[in-house]
């Protein structure tokens, strides 16, 4: 990669970050009752959103026992499942939301190649 290519890539990345700063995230977290795993997922994703998306997210927590009709509509096959509806593209993450790197990449906040270059 030439120096110019590197500068162009860096400029594109910085522009993308700037556009992302104004984007609102619409998230739905599907949980299964008041289990420990569900409670951890709720706590983890709320903490994540406050740290990384403060002021620009909407989070709806849905108990699949109270709203089983939504499982088929949203194609939820496991709980907890986090669905990012906006900004596009739609993404689904399964688990207790404790892996911050997985969430950063899954929500398109950090590119996949950046997360692998940590070391």
C-alpha positions in Angstrom: 0.0 0.0 0.0 1.4 3.4 -1.0 1.5 6.4 1.3 -1.3 8.0 -0.8 -3.5 4.9 -0.6 -2.9 4.8 3.2 -3.9 8.5 3.5 -7.0 7.9 1.3 -8.0 5.0 3.5 -7.5 6.9 6.7 -9.5 9.9 5.3 -12.4 7.5 4.3 -12.3 5.9 7.8 -12.4 9.3 9.5 -15.3 10.4 7.3 -17.2 7.2 8.2 -16.6 7.7 11.9 -17.9 11.3 11.6 -21.1 10.1 9.8 -21.5 7.4 12.4 -21.4 10.0 15.3 -24.7 11.3 14.1 -26.4 7.9 13.6 -29.0 6.7 16.0 -28.9 3.0 16.9 -32.2 1.2 17.3 -31.7 -2.1 19.2 -33.9 -4.8 20.5 -32.7 -7.3 23.1 -34.7 -10.5 23.3 -34.4 -12.3 26.7 -36.0 -15.3 28.3 -37.6 -14.3 31.6 -35.7 -13.2 34.7 -32.8 -15.7 34.3 -29.2 -14.9 35.3 -28.1 -15.0 31.7 -30.9 -12.6 30.7 -30.1 -10.2 33.6 -26.4 -10.2 32.6 -27.3 -9.5 29.0 -29.5 -6.6 29.9 -26.9 -5.1 32.3 -24.0 -5.7 29.8 -25.8 -4.1 26.8 -27.0 -1.1 28.8 -23.5 -0.5 30.0 -22.1 -0.9 26.5 -24.6 1.5 25.1 -23.9 4.1 27.7 -20.2 3.9 27.1 -20.2 3.7 23.3 -23.5 5.1 22.1 -24.5 7.6 24.8 -27.4 9.8 23.6 -27.8 8.1 20.3 -29.4 4.8 21.0 -32.9 3.3 21.7 -32.9 0.0 23.4 -36.0 -2.1 23.8 -35.9 -5.2 26.0 -38.4 -7.9 25.1 -39.2 -11.0 27.2 -39.9 -13.9 24.8 -42.2 -15.5 27.4 -44.4 -12.4 27.4 -44.2 -11.9 23.6 -43.7 -15.3 21.9 -45.4 -14.1 18.7 -42.3 -11.9 18.0 -40.0 -14.9 17.8 -41.1 -15.9 14.4 -41.5 -12.4 13.1 -38.0 -11.4 14.1 -36.6 -14.9 13.4 -35.1 -15.2 16.9 -33.9 -18.7 17.6 -32.0 -18.2 20.9 -32.1 -15.9 23.8 -30.5 -13.5 24.6 -30.4 -12.1 21.1 -29.6 -8.5 20.3 -31.0 -7.1 17.0 -29.6 -3.9 15.5 -32.4 -2.6 13.3 -30.8 0.8 12.6 -28.5 1.9 11.1 -28.5 -0.7 8.3 -27.5 -3.4 7.8 -29.6 -5.5 10.2 -27.4 -7.5 12.6 -28.1 -10.2 15.2 -25.9 -11.1 18.1 -26.5 -14.0 20.4 -25.2 -14.4 24.0 -24.9 -12.5 27.3 -23.4 -9.4 25.6 -20.2 -9.7 27.7 -17.8 -9.7 24.7 -17.3 -6.0 24.0 -15.1 -6.6 20.9 -17.8 -8.9 19.4 -20.4 -6.2 20.0 -18.3 -3.4 18.6 -17.7 -5.4 15.4 -21.2 -6.8 15.3 -22.8 -3.3 15.5 -20.4 -2.0 12.9 -18.8 0.4 15.4 -15.3 -1.0 14.8 -14.2 -2.7 11.6 -13.3 -6.4 12.0 -9.7 -6.0 10.9 -9.2 -3.3 13.6 -10.3 -5.6 16.4 -7.8 -8.3 15.3 -4.8 -5.9 15.3 -5.0 -5.4 19.1 -1.7 -7.1 19.8 
